Amino acid sequence: MSLLDRGPEEITIYPAGPVLPDGTRGPEGAPVTMRCRIQPVTSAEDAAPGYLTTTTYRVIARTLPAGPWARVIWRGESWTVAGEPARRRGSPRTRHDTATIRRR
């Protein structure tokens, strides 16, 4: 087993629901709990007073069953997947997915 298979963090991913004909999203998919690695990417203060700091993290795992707008629960907080996860398809030992998450 590699470091990609047994990360120190545990997350729960709720895949985003399908887009319905009226343009709204349907219900979220079934939750998936998995082990992964999480690295900080940025942390920036917003210009407007009273707003929280915008923080983003990178989630790295062998496979991520997530797409844009999927909800991630990490350390009891709710996060959103920003954009499509990057699917890195190298050799079987190094292939992995990465996604950027932002606090909701």
C-alpha positions in Angstrom: 0.0 0.0 0.0 1.2 3.5 -0.8 0.7 6.8 0.9 -2.2 7.4 -1.5 -4.1 4.5 -0.1 -3.8 5.3 3.6 -3.9 9.0 4.2 -4.0 10.5 7.7 -7.3 12.4 7.2 -10.9 11.0 6.9 -13.5 12.8 4.8 -17.1 12.2 3.8 -18.0 13.2 0.2 -21.6 13.9 -0.8 -21.7 13.9 -4.6 -23.6 16.8 -6.1 -27.1 16.0 -7.4 -27.9 16.0 -11.1 -29.1 19.2 -12.8 -32.8 19.1 -13.3 -34.7 20.4 -16.4 -35.6 23.6 -14.5 -31.9 24.4 -13.8 -31.9 23.5 -10.1 -29.9 20.6 -8.6 -31.5 17.3 -7.5 -30.7 15.6 -4.2 -27.2 14.8 -3.2 -25.8 11.3 -3.8 -25.1 8.7 -1.2 -22.2 9.7 1.1 -18.7 8.1 0.7 -16.2 8.0 3.6 -12.6 7.6 2.7 -9.0 8.2 3.8 -6.9 10.9 2.0 -4.2 13.5 2.3 -5.1 17.2 2.6 -2.6 20.1 2.0 -3.2 23.8 2.5 -3.3 25.8 -0.8 -4.2 29.4 0.2 -5.6 31.5 2.9 -6.5 35.1 2.1 -8.4 37.8 4.0 -11.4 39.2 2.2 -11.4 42.9 1.5 -14.8 43.6 3.1 -14.8 43.8 6.9 -16.9 41.2 8.7 -16.3 38.4 6.2 -14.4 35.2 7.0 -11.0 34.3 5.6 -11.2 32.4 2.4 -9.3 29.1 2.8 -8.7 26.5 0.2 -7.2 23.0 0.6 -6.0 20.3 -1.8 -7.5 16.8 -1.3 -5.3 14.0 -2.6 -6.6 10.4 -2.9 -6.3 7.3 -5.1 -9.8 8.0 -6.4 -12.2 10.8 -5.5 -15.9 10.2 -6.2 -16.5 13.9 -6.4 -17.3 16.6 -9.0 -17.9 20.3 -9.0 -20.2 21.4 -6.2 -19.9 18.2 -4.3 -20.1 18.6 -0.5 -17.2 17.4 1.7 -17.3 17.0 5.4 -13.8 17.3 7.0 -13.1 17.7 10.7 -16.8 18.5 11.3 -16.9 21.4 8.8 -18.6 21.6 5.4 -16.6 22.3 2.3 -17.3 22.6 -1.4 -15.3 21.0 -4.3 -14.2 23.9 -6.5 -14.2 22.8 -10.1 -13.5 19.4 -11.6 -11.0 17.1 -9.7 -7.8 16.6 -11.6 -7.4 12.9 -12.6 -3.8 12.1 -12.8 -3.3 8.8 -14.8 0.3 7.8 -14.6 1.4 4.3 -13.7 -0.8 2.1 -11.5 1.3 3.0 -8.5 1.2 6.8 -9.0 -2.2 7.4 -10.4 -4.4 9.6 -8.2 -7.0 12.4 -8.1 -6.7 15.9 -6.6 -9.5 18.3 -5.8 -9.6 21.8 -4.4 -12.0 22.4 -1.6 -13.3 25.7 -0.2 -15.2 26.3 3.1 -19.0 26.7 2.5 
